[in-house]
């Protein structure tokens, strides 16, 4: 196993295979068996997922794309560039690859075609916002063999980078048949995910062994990938690219316009609670000090209306766009950011930030972004999906972990010096951990098949 520290030592992966594309995959016996398993599972669980999709409105999705019929403009054969497909399942992973896409494009002088795929509707929306029109964005298909074949026939990748995990049997089998190298970048296997995978590890090892390389965030994650079948010489530890997506800044373009549009009084303290989940909004409404304004930013659009019902009269962003007259500052203290892609603007306005999905058992949300903006930040005790990142912040005393957010916010608002020191320590952690994206760029460039370079 190759470990790469924050100083950027080069990965010792010279023995990794370099391949050329070959035969198309039409679904062999293993693909048909996997399809059958998926079919049975979908049928058995259909009452559950069907009801959830109906209740949340997610049934109004592009089903053709989910079965591999994506729309992407082919490049002329005479000018075809090597194509790298980067798959980021949802919003968090999409945000994590912003710098990777930019640095790859710069390092290759635009000689690669970079295609972004994502699974969720919110992921698609965020990816299009960040990357189109320069980089095509497509929907990642269900892992049925025919869907995968259609998808690969249309995208025609020369190499695939899976963000964090997303290792699917039929997709891996199809890429192996076509001799398309597949690697995992920013690799992460949380304890929760690993426990699930470990139960069926003997069935998964052949799939994980097909990976060309894994760039894991931590040594512990690398060991989990190894247990699931990734050979030692294919593993490297490169830290998390999320450190690099953090833009150290004191101001965010558009934040002042957001405040004016919603009637937020910037002369009064504002608490911004980002990526909240059901149960947390009620807790925050009941405990945040009355002298502070509170902006709630639910994680998912289907939760917006539920939050609005908790606080009649709350000011909704969707009703006060930038194209409308500014809302007057009339003493309102409760605000709901019910739009996508504006959380960073909201954090920039905050006096104190609270990170959601951590006061209920949902394993946390990204705490790097508000800390990078110099904001004293509070998070709940349930942050398992970010345990490795949180270790750096807690060790440096750059974040407050508590089950009582109202009390923590009250203390920070009462002591500006303590709040400032907390924010300064947090920023210091981010600056000390940056550099992972550059190492990922070097790895991907080394793995692109020679015939495609």
C-alpha positions in Angstrom: 0.0 0.0 0.0 1.3 3.4 -0.9 0.7 6.2 1.6 0.9 9.8 0.3 1.2 12.4 3.0 0.2 16.1 2.8 3.6 16.9 1.4 2.6 15.2 -1.8 5.0 12.2 -2.2 4.4 10.5 -5.5 2.3 7.3 -5.6 4.3 4.2 -6.3 1.8 2.7 -8.7 4.1 2.1 -11.7 3.0 -1.6 -11.9 -0.6 -0.7 -12.5 -1.9 -2.0 -15.9 -2.3 0.3 -18.8 -4.9 -0.9 -21.2 -6.6 -0.3 -24.6 -10.3 -0.5 -25.1 -11.6 -3.7 -26.7 -14.8 -5.7 -27.0 -18.2 -4.3 -26.0 -20.1 -5.9 -23.1 -23.5 -7.4 -23.8 -24.1 -9.0 -20.5 -22.7 -12.5 -19.8 -23.9 -15.1 -17.4 -22.8 -13.1 -14.3 -24.6 -10.1 -15.7 -27.8 -12.0 -16.2 -27.6 -13.4 -12.7 -27.0 -10.0 -11.3 -29.9 -8.6 -13.3 -32.1 -11.3 -11.8 -31.1 -10.5 -8.3 -31.8 -6.8 -8.9 -35.2 -7.7 -10.4 -36.2 -9.8 -7.5 -35.0 -7.1 -5.0 -36.8 -4.4 -6.8 -40.1 -6.4 -6.9 -39.9 -7.2 -3.2 -39.1 -3.7 -2.1 -41.3 -1.9 -4.6 -44.0 -1.0 -2.1 -41.4 0.8 0.0 -39.4 2.6 -2.7 -42.5 3.2 -4.8 -44.3 5.0 -2.0 -41.2 7.0 -1.1 -40.8 8.1 -4.7 -44.4 9.1 -5.0 -44.4 10.9 -1.6 -41.3 12.9 -2.5 -42.1 13.5 -6.1 -39.0 11.7 -7.3 -41.1 9.5 -9.6 -41.1 12.5 -12.0 -37.6 11.7 -13.1 -36.1 10.9 -16.5 -36.6 7.2 -16.6 -35.0 6.7 -20.0 -31.8 8.2 -18.6 -31.9 5.9 -15.6 -32.0 3.0 -18.1 -28.9 4.2 -19.9 -30.4 6.3 -22.7 -28.5 9.5 -21.9 -28.2 12.4 -24.3 -24.6 13.5 -25.0 -23.2 15.0 -28.2 -20.6 12.7 -29.8 -17.3 14.3 -30.7 -16.2 14.1 -34.4 -14.1 11.0 -34.9 -11.2 12.9 -36.4 -11.0 15.2 -33.4 -12.0 12.9 -30.7 -10.4 13.5 -27.4 -9.7 11.0 -24.6 -12.8 10.8 -22.5 -12.7 10.7 -18.7 -16.0 9.9 -17.0 -16.2 11.1 -13.4 -19.1 9.7 -11.4 -20.3 11.6 -8.4 -23.5 10.1 -6.9 -25.1 13.2 -5.4 -24.6 16.8 -4.3 -21.8 16.2 -1.8 -19.7 14.3 -4.2 -20.4 16.7 -7.0 -19.2 19.6 -4.8 -16.1 17.6 -3.9 -14.9 17.3 -7.5 -15.0 21.0 -8.4 -11.3 21.5 -8.1 -10.5 18.1 -9.6 -12.3 18.9 -12.8 -10.8 22.4 -13.1 -7.2 21.2 -12.3 -7.5 18.2 -14.7 -8.6 20.5 -17.5 -5.8 22.9 -16.8 -3.2 20.1 -16.5 -4.2 18.5 -19.8 -4.7 21.9 -21.6 -8.3 20.9 -22.4 -7.1 17.8 -24.4 -9.4 15.5 -22.4 -13.1 15.4 -22.6 -14.4 15.3 -19.0 -17.9 14.0 -18.6 -19.7 14.2 -15.2 -22.3 11.6 -14.2 -24.5 11.7 -11.2 -27.5 9.7 -9.9 -29.9 11.9 -8.0 -32.0 14.8 -9.3 -30.4 17.2 -6.9 -27.0 16.0 -8.0 -27.9 16.5 -11.6 -29.1 20.1 -10.9 -25.9 20.9 -9.0 -23.6 19.4 -11.5 -25.2 21.3 -14.4 -24.9 24.5 -12.3 -21.2 23.9 -11.8 -20.0 22.3 -15.0 -22.1 22.9 -18.0 -21.8 23.9 -20.8 -18.1 23.2 -20.8 -18.3 19.7 -19.3 -21.2 17.5 -20.2 -23.4 16.2 -17.4 -25.3 12.9 -17.7 -27.4 10.6 -15.5 -25.7 7.5 -14.2 -27.9 4.4 -15.0 -29.3 1.6 -12.9 -26.9 -1.3 -12.8 -28.8 -3.6 -15.2 -26.5 -5.0 -17.8 -28.5 -3.5 -20.8 -28.7 -0.1 -19.1 -24.9 -0.1 -18.5 -24.3 -1.1 -22.1 -26.4 1.7 -23.5 -24.8 4.2 -21.2 -21.2 3.2 -22.1 -22.1 3.1 -25.8 -23.2 6.7 -25.6 -20.5 8.2 -23.3 -17.6 6.1 -24.7 -15.3 6.7 -21.8 -11.6 5.8 -22.0 -11.3 5.8 -18.2 -13.7 6.1 -15.3 -13.2 7.7 -11.9 -15.8 6.8 -9.2 -16.0 9.4 -6.4 -15.8 7.9 -2.9 -17.3 4.5 -3.7 -20.1 3.6 -6.2 -18.6 0.2 -7.2 -21.4 -1.7 -9.0 -21.0 -5.3 -10.3 -22.4 -5.0 -13.8 -20.7 -1.7 -14.5 -17.4 -3.0 -13.4 -17.9 -6.2 -15.5 -18.8 -4.1 -18.5 -15.8 -1.9 -18.1 -13.4 -4.8 -17.7 -14.8 -6.4 -20.9 -14.2 -3.1 -22.8 -10.8 -2.7 -21.1 -11.7 0.6 -19.6 -9.7 1.3 -16.4 -11.8 2.2 -13.4 -10.5 3.8 -10.3 -11.9 5.2 -7.1 -10.9 8.8 -6.2 -11.4 10.4 -2.8 -12.1 6.8 -1.7 -14.2 6.4 1.5 -15.8 3.4 3.2 -17.5 4.5 6.4 -17.8 2.0 9.2 -21.5 1.8 8.5 -21.0 1.0 4.8 -18.2 -1.4 5.5 -20.3 -3.4 7.9 -22.9 -3.9 5.1 -20.3 -4.8 2.5 -18.4 -7.1 4.9 -21.5 -9.3 5.3 -21.2 -10.3 1.6 -17.5 -9.7 1.1 -16.9 -13.1 -0.7 -19.5 -12.1 -3.3 -17.9 -8.7 -3.8 -14.2 -9.4 -3.9 -14.2 -10.2 -7.6 -15.9 -6.9 -8.4 -13.6 -4.8 -6.2 -10.6 -6.6 -7.6 -11.5 -5.2 -11.0 -10.6 -1.7 -9.9 -7.4 -0.4 -11.4 -6.6 1.9 -8.5 -8.1 3.3 -5.3 -7.0 6.6 -3.9 -8.4 6.5 -0.3 -8.8 9.3 2.1 -7.3 7.5 5.1 -5.3 4.5 5.9 -8.3 2.9 7.6 -10.4 3.3 4.5 -7.6 1.8 2.4 -7.6 -1.3 4.6 -11.4 -1.7 4.2 -11.0 -1.5 0.4 -8.2 -4.1 0.7 -10.5 -6.4 2.7 -13.1 -6.2 0.0 -10.7 -7.4 -2.7 -8.5 -4.5 -3.8 -4.9 -5.6 -4.2 -2.3 -3.8 -2.0 -0.4 -2.4 -5.0 -3.5 -0.7 -6.3 -4.0 1.3 -3.1 -2.8 4.8 -2.1 -3.7 7.1 0.7 -4.2 10.7 -0.5 -6.3 12.5 2.1 -9.7 14.1 1.2 -10.3 16.4 -1.8 -12.9 18.2 0.3 -10.1 20.1 2.0 -9.3 21.6 -1.4 -12.9 22.5 -2.3 -12.9 24.8 0.7 -12.4 28.3 -0.6 -10.9 30.5 2.1 -12.8 33.7 1.8 -14.4 36.5 3.8 -17.0 37.4 1.2 -19.1 35.4 -1.2 -20.5 37.0 -4.4 -24.3 37.2 -4.2 -24.6 37.0 -0.4 -25.5 40.7 0.0 -28.2 40.3 -2.7 -29.6 37.3 -0.8 -29.8 39.3 2.4 -31.6 42.2 0.7 -34.0 39.9 -1.2 -35.1 38.2 2.0 -35.0 41.3 4.3 -32.3 40.0 6.6 -30.9 42.6 9.0 -27.1 42.3 8.9 -26.9 44.6 12.0 -28.3 41.8 14.1 -26.8 38.3 14.7 -27.8 35.6 12.2 -27.6 31.9 12.8 -27.5 29.8 9.6 -28.4 26.1 10.1 -27.3 24.3 6.9 -28.3 20.9 5.6 -30.9 20.3 8.3 -33.0 17.1 8.5 -36.5 16.4 10.0 -36.4 16.8 13.7 -33.5 19.3 13.7 -35.5 22.3 12.5 -37.9 22.1 15.4 -35.0 21.7 17.8 -33.4 24.9 16.4 -36.6 26.9 16.3 -37.1 26.1 20.0 -33.6 26.7 21.3 -31.8 29.4 19.2 -31.8 32.6 21.3 -34.7 34.9 20.5 -32.4 37.9 19.9 -30.8 36.1 16.9 -32.2 35.8 13.4 -32.4 32.1 12.2 -32.1 30.8 8.7 -33.0 27.2 8.1 -31.6 25.4 5.1 -33.1 21.9 4.8 -30.9 19.3 3.0 -33.6 18.1 0.6 -36.3 20.0 -1.4 -39.0 17.6 -0.3 -38.5 18.9 3.3 -39.0 22.6 2.5 -42.8 22.7 3.0 -42.6 20.7 6.2 -40.2 23.2 7.7 -42.4 26.1 6.6 -45.4 24.5 8.4 -43.3 24.4 11.6 -43.0 28.2 11.6 -46.0 30.1 10.1 -44.9 33.4 8.7 -41.3 32.3 8.1 -39.8 34.2 5.1 -39.2 31.9 2.2 -36.4 32.5 -0.3 -38.5 31.1 -3.2 -41.0 33.9 -2.7 -38.3 36.6 -2.7 -36.0 36.2 -5.7 -33.3 38.6 -6.8 -35.7 39.6 -9.7 -38.3 40.9 -7.2 -38.3 44.1 -5.1 -36.2 43.7 -1.9 -38.2 42.6 1.1 -38.3 45.3 3.8 -36.5 44.6 7.1 -39.5 44.6 9.4 -38.3 42.6 12.4 -38.8 39.1 11.0 -36.3 36.7 12.5 -37.1 33.4 10.8 -36.0 32.6 7.3 -36.2 29.5 5.1 -33.7 29.0 2.2 -35.8 26.8 0.0 -33.7 27.0 -3.1 -30.7 24.9 -4.2 -27.1 26.1 -4.6 -27.2 29.1 -2.2 -26.0 27.6 1.0 -22.5 29.1 0.7 -24.0 32.6 0.3 -26.1 32.0 3.4 -23.1 30.8 5.4 -21.2 34.0 4.4 -23.9 36.1 6.0 -23.9 34.1 9.3 -22.7 35.2 12.7 -22.7 31.5 13.8 -23.2 28.4 11.6 -24.9 25.2 12.7 -24.3 22.0 10.6 -27.3 19.7 10.3 -27.9 16.0 9.9 -25.8 15.7 13.1 -28.4 16.1 15.8 -30.4 13.2 14.5 -28.9 9.9 13.4 -28.0 10.8 9.8 -24.2 10.9 10.2 -23.5 14.6 9.6 -22.9 17.0 6.7 -20.0 19.0 5.4 -18.6 21.3 8.0 -15.6 22.5 6.0 -17.5 25.1 4.0 -18.6 27.4 6.8 -15.3 27.0 8.6 -13.5 28.1 5.4 -15.6 31.2 5.4 -14.3 32.1 8.9 -17.5 31.3 10.7 -17.6 29.8 14.3 -19.3 26.5 13.7 -21.4 24.1 15.8 -22.2 20.5 14.9 -24.1 17.7 16.6 -22.6 14.5 18.0 -23.7 12.3 15.0 -21.1 13.0 12.3 -20.0 9.5 11.4 -19.7 10.1 7.7 -17.1 12.8 8.4 -15.3 11.2 11.3 -11.8 11.5 9.7 -12.3 15.2 8.8 -13.8 16.0 12.2 -10.8 14.5 13.9 -8.6 17.3 12.6 -11.1 20.0 13.7 -11.7 18.6 17.2 -8.0 18.0 17.9 -7.3 21.7 17.0 -10.4 22.9 18.9 -11.7 24.4 15.7 -15.4 23.4 16.0 -17.9 22.9 18.8 -19.6 19.5 19.1 -22.7 19.4 21.2 -26.2 18.0 21.5 -27.4 21.4 22.7 -27.0 23.8 19.8 -29.0 26.6 21.3 -26.7 26.8 24.3 -23.6 26.7 22.2 -24.9 29.4 19.9 -25.8 31.6 22.9 -22.3 31.3 24.3 -20.7 32.2 21.0 -22.9 35.2 20.4 -22.0 36.4 23.9 -18.2 36.0 23.5 -16.9 37.4 20.2 -13.3 36.7 21.1 -14.0 33.0 21.8 -16.0 32.8 18.5 -13.2 34.4 16.6 -10.6 32.1 18.0 -12.7 29.0 17.2 -13.0 30.2 13.6 -9.3 30.9 13.3 -8.3 27.5 14.6 -10.8 25.8 12.2 -9.3 27.7 9.2 -5.8 26.7 10.2 -6.8 23.0 10.0 -8.1 23.4 6.4 -5.0 25.2 5.2 -2.7 22.5 6.7 -4.6 19.7 4.9 -4.9 21.0 1.3 -3.2 19.4 -1.7 -5.0 16.1 -2.2 -6.6 17.2 -5.5 -3.2 17.8 -7.1 -2.1 14.3 -6.2 -5.4 12.9 -7.6 -4.7 14.7 -10.9 -1.3 13.1 -11.2 -2.8 9.7 -10.5 -5.5 10.0 -13.2 -3.0 11.3 -15.8 -0.8 8.3 -15.1 -3.8 5.9 -15.6 -5.2 7.2 -18.8 -4.6 4.4 -21.5 -1.6 5.3 -23.7 -3.6 5.1 -26.9 -5.9 7.8 -25.6 -3.2 10.3 -24.4 
